[in-house]
Amino acid sequence: MDDWLIDDDRLSIGRKSVLPGEGFFYPDSFEEEQREAEAAETLTGAGVVVIADPDADGLACTALVREAHGAGALLPAGPHNLQEALAWAAEYAEPDAAVFVCDLCPDSEDDLGALADLVDHVDAVTWFDHHQWDDDLGALVDESGVSRTVGDSEEVCTADVALEQLDHEFGEQWAQLAAVTRDHDLWIRDDERSDDLADFSYWAEPEEYIEAVAEHGPDLSPEVREFLAEKRVEKEALIEKAVERAELREVGEWTVGVTYGRCSQNEVAEALRERGADAAVIVKPAGSASIRGTDDFERAHEVARQVNGGGHPKAAGCKPDIYDDMMDYAHHWTTQGAVAKQAIVDAFKRLPEEEDEE
């Protein structure tokens, strides 16, 4: 396949909105080999290791660990590759390393398959998080010898947890960083700086982000703000496309906004809320989806759990298990996620009555 076919830079906004990024078209086996080689290089000789989700919250935790310990090799990991990150740390980390797992929550026991090996291999494993944990999975982690602290997902972000739990006297800059990170991560949006942190963590390389917040806290430099302004031109155009193609569906007692596109899901969800949606579903071209709630719908994590995902009451993610081959993905792109949308809407329909659940 010619490189130009997947070159993002040549695509119009309309086409970019309905197609995944070029990284999607590289085989997982190729990417896994590359990531494992990078992990081995990163972990070799590191006395402190941070396995973290590379979003604003996870990267803030990494910066806090580095401030507290003077070091911290970052091994980025999302919810769907937690198992491999734990396995690589078990294989390549130094025997006397201190490992911190931040802003990650296992969806099943399979995600923890390498945890026992990691605990046996390194000096200590500490886990900071704020997601909604399954009680049995939490017990499994605790019994393995991990020191686990999980904050209230409706009150704190993981950076808050790290700030409180790490044995270090942090300055005001770090408290401010945690507060602004929380403002974004819990979708409070009272602090205008939180959008800057979220966007910068998405567009910048992880090390660039960590270096910037370590130096400036949540008050990013003029150079970074100029960079963000340039990137937001395209961001707003992609948001507009997703909002334009959205539809409101009546599902039981709720109004659910459903749309498709490569976009910033939080802003799209906010636009759908303003249209009257109690919840929003944003299906992405790569096959995953974001589910966002409101004060009138705080069960996003319950929906996500039914379709291969999880998260918070007002913010969750999933990837329905509906893609058997590339023809399914072709159908996904040409129908703008019709099958995935229906799978998630059906999950809303299957939610038990809250009284029954209690």
C-alpha positions as CSV (number, residue, x, y, z in Angstrom):
1,M,0.0,0.0,0.0
2,D,1.3,3.4,-0.9
3,D,2.2,5.7,2.0
4,W,0.2,8.6,0.6
5,L,-3.0,6.6,1.0
6,I,-2.8,6.9,4.7
7,D,-1.0,10.3,4.9
8,D,-3.1,12.5,7.2
9,D,-1.6,15.7,5.9
10,R,-3.2,15.3,2.5
11,L,-6.7,14.4,3.7
12,S,-9.5,17.0,3.7
13,I,-11.3,17.6,7.0
14,G,-14.3,15.7,5.7
15,R,-12.3,12.6,5.0
16,K,-10.1,12.9,8.0
17,S,-13.2,13.0,10.2
18,V,-14.4,9.6,9.0
19,L,-11.1,7.7,8.7
20,P,-8.7,6.6,11.5
21,G,-5.2,8.0,11.8
22,E,-2.4,6.5,9.8
23,G,-1.1,4.5,12.9
24,F,-4.3,2.4,12.7
25,F,-3.0,0.8,9.4
26,Y,0.1,-0.7,10.9
27,P,-0.3,-4.3,12.0
28,D,-0.4,-4.8,15.8
29,S,2.4,-7.3,15.5
30,F,4.7,-4.7,14.0
31,E,3.7,-2.1,16.5
32,E,4.0,-4.5,19.4
33,E,7.6,-5.5,18.4
34,Q,8.5,-1.8,18.1
35,R,6.9,-1.0,21.5
36,E,8.5,-3.9,23.2
37,A,12.0,-2.9,21.9
38,E,11.3,0.7,23.1
39,A,10.1,-0.7,26.5
40,A,13.3,-2.8,26.9
41,E,15.4,0.3,26.2
42,T,13.4,2.5,28.5
43,L,13.5,0.1,31.4
44,T,17.1,-1.0,31.3
45,G,18.9,0.6,34.2
46,A,15.8,2.5,35.5
47,G,15.5,2.5,39.3
48,V,12.0,4.0,39.2
49,V,9.4,3.0,36.6
50,V,6.0,4.6,35.9
51,I,3.4,2.7,33.9
52,A,0.8,5.3,33.1
53,D,-2.0,6.2,30.7
54,P,-0.4,9.0,28.6
55,D,-3.2,11.5,29.0
56,A,-3.0,14.6,31.1
57,D,-3.8,12.7,34.4
58,G,-1.4,9.9,33.8
59,L,1.4,12.2,32.7
60,A,0.8,14.5,35.7
61,C,1.3,11.4,37.9
62,T,4.6,10.7,36.1
63,A,5.8,14.2,36.7
64,L,4.9,13.9,40.4
65,V,6.7,10.6,40.8
66,R,9.8,12.2,39.1
67,E,9.6,15.2,41.4
68,A,9.4,13.0,44.5
69,H,12.0,10.4,43.5
70,G,14.3,12.3,41.1
71,A,13.7,9.9,38.3
72,G,11.0,7.8,36.7
73,A,11.2,6.0,33.4
74,L,7.8,6.2,31.6
75,L,6.2,3.2,30.1
76,P,3.0,4.5,28.4
77,A,0.0,2.1,28.5
78,G,-3.7,2.3,27.8
79,P,-6.5,0.3,29.3
80,H,-6.3,-2.2,26.4
81,N,-2.5,-2.9,26.7
82,L,-2.1,-2.9,30.5
83,Q,-1.3,-6.6,30.5
84,E,1.6,-6.3,28.0
85,A,3.0,-3.3,29.9
86,L,3.0,-5.3,33.1
87,A,4.7,-8.2,31.3
88,W,7.4,-6.0,29.8
89,A,8.1,-4.4,33.2
90,A,8.4,-7.9,34.7
91,E,10.8,-8.9,32.0
92,Y,13.0,-5.8,31.5
93,A,12.8,-3.8,34.8
94,E,15.7,-3.8,37.2
95,P,15.3,-6.2,40.1
96,D,15.5,-3.4,42.6
97,A,13.2,-1.0,40.8
98,A,10.2,0.7,42.3
99,V,7.3,0.5,39.9
100,F,4.3,2.9,40.0
101,V,1.1,2.1,38.0
102,C,-0.9,5.2,37.5
103,D,-4.4,6.1,36.1
104,L,-5.1,2.6,34.9
105,C,-7.8,0.1,35.9
106,P,-8.0,-3.5,34.8
107,D,-11.1,-4.6,33.0
108,S,-10.7,-8.3,33.7
109,E,-8.4,-10.8,35.4
110,D,-6.6,-11.3,32.1
111,D,-5.2,-7.7,32.4
112,L,-3.4,-8.8,35.5
113,G,-1.8,-12.0,34.2
114,A,1.7,-10.7,34.5
115,L,1.2,-8.8,37.8
116,A,2.5,-11.7,40.1
117,D,5.7,-11.9,38.0
118,L,6.2,-8.2,38.3
119,V,5.8,-8.2,42.0
120,D,8.2,-11.1,42.3
121,H,10.8,-9.4,40.1
122,V,11.0,-5.8,41.4
123,D,11.4,-4.3,44.8
124,A,7.9,-2.7,45.1
125,V,4.8,-2.0,43.1
126,T,2.5,0.9,43.9
127,W,-0.8,1.5,42.2
128,F,-2.6,4.9,42.1
129,D,-5.9,5.3,40.4
130,H,-9.4,6.8,40.6
131,H,-11.5,4.7,38.3
132,Q,-14.4,2.4,39.3
133,W,-12.8,-0.9,40.3
134,D,-14.4,-4.3,40.4
135,D,-14.1,-5.5,44.0
136,D,-12.7,-8.9,43.0
137,L,-10.0,-7.4,40.8
138,G,-9.1,-5.0,43.5
139,A,-8.8,-7.8,46.0
140,L,-6.6,-9.7,43.5
141,V,-4.2,-6.7,43.2
142,D,-4.1,-6.2,46.9
143,E,-3.4,-9.8,47.7
144,S,-0.5,-9.9,45.2
145,G,1.5,-7.5,47.4
146,V,0.8,-4.3,45.5
147,S,0.2,-1.1,47.5
148,R,-3.0,0.2,45.9
149,T,-4.8,3.5,46.5
150,V,-7.9,4.3,44.6
151,G,-9.6,7.7,45.0
152,D,-13.2,8.6,44.6
153,S,-13.8,8.9,40.9
154,E,-16.4,11.6,41.4
155,E,-14.1,13.7,43.6
156,V,-10.5,13.3,42.5
157,C,-8.2,12.5,39.6
158,T,-5.2,10.2,39.9
159,A,-2.9,13.1,40.1
160,D,-4.7,14.1,43.4
161,V,-4.1,10.6,44.7
162,A,-0.4,10.7,43.8
163,L,0.0,14.1,45.3
164,E,-1.4,12.9,48.6
165,Q,0.3,9.5,48.7
166,L,3.8,10.2,47.6
167,D,6.2,10.9,50.5
168,H,7.4,14.3,49.4
169,E,6.7,18.0,50.2
170,F,5.3,19.3,47.0
171,G,5.2,23.0,46.3
172,E,2.1,24.9,45.3
173,Q,2.8,24.5,41.6
174,W,2.2,20.8,42.0
175,A,-1.1,21.2,43.9
176,Q,-2.2,23.6,41.2
177,L,-1.3,21.0,38.5
178,A,-3.4,18.4,40.2
179,A,-6.3,20.7,40.7
180,V,-6.4,21.8,37.0
181,T,-5.9,18.2,35.9
182,R,-8.9,17.2,38.0
183,D,-10.9,20.1,36.5
184,H,-10.5,18.5,33.0
185,D,-10.5,14.8,34.0
186,L,-13.8,15.0,35.9
187,W,-15.2,17.3,33.3
188,I,-15.8,20.2,35.8
189,R,-14.4,22.8,33.4
190,D,-14.3,25.7,35.9
191,D,-10.6,26.5,35.0
192,E,-9.9,27.6,31.5
193,R,-6.4,26.1,31.8
194,S,-7.7,22.6,31.9
195,D,-8.5,22.5,28.2
196,D,-5.0,23.6,27.5
197,L,-3.5,20.7,29.5
198,A,-5.9,18.2,27.9
199,D,-5.1,19.4,24.4
200,F,-1.3,19.6,25.0
201,S,-1.1,16.1,26.5
202,Y,-2.9,14.8,23.3
203,W,-0.8,16.6,20.7
204,A,2.6,16.7,22.4
205,E,5.0,13.8,23.0
206,P,4.7,12.5,26.6
207,E,8.2,13.7,27.6
208,E,7.5,17.2,26.1
209,Y,4.4,17.4,28.2
210,I,6.0,16.2,31.4
211,E,8.9,18.6,31.0
212,A,6.5,21.5,30.4
213,V,4.3,20.9,33.5
214,A,7.3,20.2,35.7
215,E,8.7,23.6,34.8
216,H,5.5,25.7,34.6
217,G,2.8,23.7,36.3
218,P,-0.6,24.3,34.7
219,D,0.4,27.8,33.4
220,L,1.9,26.7,30.1
221,S,4.5,28.8,28.3
222,P,3.6,31.3,25.5
223,E,5.2,29.0,23.0
224,V,3.0,26.1,24.0
225,R,-0.1,28.3,23.9
226,E,0.8,29.4,20.4
227,F,1.3,25.8,19.3
228,L,-2.2,25.0,20.8
229,A,-3.8,27.8,18.9
230,E,-2.6,26.5,15.6
231,K,-3.7,22.9,16.3
232,R,-7.1,24.0,17.5
233,V,-8.1,25.2,14.0
234,E,-8.3,21.6,12.8
235,K,-9.6,20.4,16.1
236,E,-12.7,22.7,15.9
237,A,-13.3,21.7,12.4
238,L,-13.4,18.0,13.3
239,I,-15.7,18.7,16.3
240,E,-18.1,20.6,14.0
241,K,-18.2,17.6,11.6
242,A,-19.1,15.2,14.5
243,V,-21.7,17.5,15.9
244,E,-23.3,18.0,12.5
245,R,-23.8,14.3,11.9
246,A,-25.1,13.6,15.5
247,E,-28.6,12.4,16.2
248,L,-30.6,12.2,19.4
249,R,-32.2,8.9,20.2
250,E,-34.8,8.2,22.9
251,V,-33.6,5.1,24.8
252,G,-35.8,4.2,27.7
253,E,-36.0,7.2,30.0
254,W,-32.9,8.9,28.5
255,T,-32.1,11.0,25.5
256,V,-28.8,9.8,24.0
257,G,-26.8,11.8,21.5
258,V,-25.0,9.4,19.1
259,T,-22.4,10.4,16.6
260,Y,-19.3,9.3,14.7
261,G,-16.0,10.8,13.9
262,R,-12.3,11.4,14.7
263,C,-12.8,14.3,17.1
264,S,-12.3,15.6,20.7
265,Q,-15.1,13.7,22.4
266,N,-15.5,15.9,25.4
267,E,-16.4,19.0,23.4
268,V,-18.7,17.0,21.2
269,A,-20.4,15.6,24.3
270,E,-20.9,19.1,25.7
271,A,-22.5,20.2,22.4
272,L,-24.9,17.3,22.5
273,R,-25.7,18.0,26.2
274,E,-26.7,21.5,25.1
275,R,-29.0,20.0,22.6
276,G,-30.8,18.1,25.4
277,A,-28.8,14.8,25.5
278,D,-28.6,13.0,28.9
279,A,-25.7,11.0,27.6
280,A,-23.5,11.0,24.5
281,V,-21.9,8.2,22.5
282,I,-19.0,9.2,20.2
283,V,-17.9,6.3,18.0
284,K,-14.4,6.7,16.5
285,P,-13.2,5.5,13.1
286,A,-10.6,3.2,14.8
287,G,-13.5,1.2,16.3
288,S,-13.5,2.4,19.9
289,A,-16.1,4.7,21.4
290,S,-16.4,7.3,24.2
291,I,-19.5,7.4,26.4
292,R,-20.2,10.6,28.3
293,G,-22.8,11.2,31.0
294,T,-24.4,14.2,32.7
295,D,-25.9,15.0,36.1
296,D,-29.0,13.2,34.7
297,F,-27.1,10.1,33.6
298,E,-24.2,8.7,35.8
299,R,-24.0,5.1,34.5
300,A,-21.6,5.5,31.6
301,H,-19.3,2.9,33.1
302,E,-22.2,0.4,33.3
303,V,-22.9,0.8,29.6
304,A,-19.2,0.5,28.7
305,R,-18.8,-2.7,30.7
306,Q,-21.3,-4.4,28.5
307,V,-19.3,-3.6,25.3
308,N,-15.7,-4.4,26.3
309,G,-14.8,-1.3,28.3
310,G,-15.1,0.6,31.5
311,G,-14.5,3.9,33.2
312,H,-16.3,6.5,35.4
313,P,-20.0,7.2,36.0
314,K,-19.9,10.2,33.7
315,A,-17.0,9.2,31.4
316,A,-16.2,5.8,30.0
317,G,-14.7,4.1,27.0
318,C,-15.2,0.9,25.1
319,K,-14.5,-1.0,21.9
320,P,-17.3,-3.3,20.9
321,D,-16.2,-6.8,19.9
322,I,-17.7,-6.6,16.4
323,Y,-14.7,-6.4,14.1
324,D,-13.7,-9.8,12.6
325,D,-11.8,-8.6,9.5
326,M,-11.1,-5.6,7.4
327,M,-14.4,-5.9,5.7
328,D,-16.0,-5.1,9.0
329,Y,-13.9,-2.0,9.3
330,A,-14.7,-1.0,5.8
331,H,-18.4,-1.2,6.7
332,H,-17.7,0.7,9.8
333,W,-16.1,3.6,7.9
334,T,-18.7,3.7,5.1
335,T,-21.7,3.5,7.4
336,Q,-20.1,5.9,10.0
337,G,-20.1,3.3,12.7
338,A,-23.6,2.0,12.4
339,V,-23.0,-1.4,14.0
340,A,-20.9,0.0,16.9
341,K,-23.5,2.7,17.5
342,Q,-26.3,0.1,17.7
343,A,-24.3,-2.2,20.0
344,I,-23.8,0.6,22.4
345,V,-27.4,1.9,22.2
346,D,-28.5,-1.7,22.9
347,A,-26.3,-1.6,26.0
348,F,-28.2,1.4,27.3
349,K,-31.4,-0.6,26.8
350,R,-30.1,-3.5,28.9
351,L,-29.3,-1.3,31.9
352,P,-31.3,-2.7,34.9
353,E,-33.6,-0.4,36.8
354,E,-31.5,1.5,39.4
355,E,-33.7,0.2,42.2
356,D,-33.1,-3.4,41.0
357,E,-29.4,-2.8,40.9
358,E,-29.2,-1.4,44.4
